[in-house]
């Protein structure tokens, strides 16, 4: 079970911005996220800049603090696979 305030906040950010294309971290409209061994800075770069059909998410959509929480959540997801 994933249990920390930071990771729970990251889950909320994920549900708001990412879940529709990456349901539960699995593949959907977008590829799976929970099997990618990317370091935190690459996760954050991809979210900020977008890639292919993935839109970019600027600080207006996801604050710096929320980005850290989202990254922590995504990294925790792959530990529980």
Phi, psi and omega in degrees: 000138178272119184216099168196150180302319181297315182291324177296318177296320177299323177297320179295318177298316179301312181298325181285320190247336192242331189303323184299326180260339182230065187304119179063018183087356179274172176288147178206241172294329176249172181288166176294149180248337188277004177238018181257120181275041181285143173288162185306316184295328177285323175301311182295321178297317181295320179294316181292318187264342185074173178196128182059236180276352178289129179286160173276149178238102179283178181294345175291327180270317182227111181294168178300318179295316178297325178297317177298319179294317178299316179298316179299319179296313181297322179290325177290324179304315184287339176286337184259008178286000000 
